[in-house]
Amino acid sequence: MVALDSLYAMLARPVQRVVKRKRVVDQTEHIDPIHADSHEAPQSQLPPHLERRRQGDRRINPRPGREDRRGQARRQQALKQAEEEALDSPLPHIDIDV
């Protein structure tokens, strides 16, 4: 029987160096020099001073429900309605912690 190391010595090939040539790119003549990319986050151009409203109710026709932007009143109303439905339900309430 042939030992594993001698079998490897007979069949193994030396590592061959792989060289890939880089492509040659011709420089165009009619372009401006390219500046380095800026990796900063884009910033908006704001005026030097902003005039903000002092009072929020100065609008001529305020829309109804506009004061609650995040829908908190609607969520509270839905929660209250769900609690009332749970109390009126003939089925018992089962609370399971997982």
N, C-alpha and C positions, 0 to 999 in steps of 0.2 A: 504494500500500500504506500501511496505517496502521502507525505505529510502535507498538511494544509499550507504551511509557510513556503514549502518548496513549490507547491502548485501555484500559489500567488506569485512567487518570484518568476515562474515561467510565463504566466499569463498577463501580469501587470505591465502597463505601459507607462512611461514617464509622462508627467504632466506637461502638456504642450501650451505654450503661451499663445493667447488669442489677442491679436491686435486688430482693432477696428479703426480705420482711418476716419478722421473727422471730415465732414463735408466742407468744401471751400465755398464760401458765400461771397459773391461780389458786392462791394459797397456801392450803393446807388449814389448818384452825384447830386440830385436835386432834393435833398431833404435837409431839415434842420438837425443839428446835433440832438441826440436823445438824452433827456435828463433822467436822473435816477428816479425810480418810482418812490413815491411817498406812501408809507404804510400807515399814516395817521388816519384816524377816523374823520370822515368828512364833517365839517362844521358849517352851520348855516351862517349866512351873512345877515346879521341883525343890525338895525339902526343903533346908533350909540345910546339913545335913550328911548324907552318905551313908555307911552302913556297908558296906564292901566286904569280901569274904572275903580272908583272909590266905593260905589254901591252897586250891588248886583241887580237891584230892582228898578233900574233906570230905563229898562226897555219899554218900548211903547206897547207892544202886545206880547207879553210873555206867554209862552206855550204852556198848557197845563201838563203837569208831571215832569217839567223840565228841571226842576230843582233837585230831583232825585235821579242823578245820572247813572248810578250803579244798580238801580232797581231794588234798593233795600226795602222800600215800602211795599213793593210788589211781593218780594220774598216773605216779608213778615205777614202779609195778608194770606199768602198761600199756606204758610206754616200754621197760622191761626185756623184757617179753614180745614186743614188736615187734622188738627187736634179736635175740632168740633165734630168732624166726621168719625174720628176714632171713638169719641165719647158716645156718639149716637149709635154706633155699630152694635148689633146684638152679639157679635163674636167677642170672646175674651182677648185681651191684649197679651201677647207672649213676647217677652223681651229676651233675646239670646245674645250673649256676648261671645264673640269668637276670638 
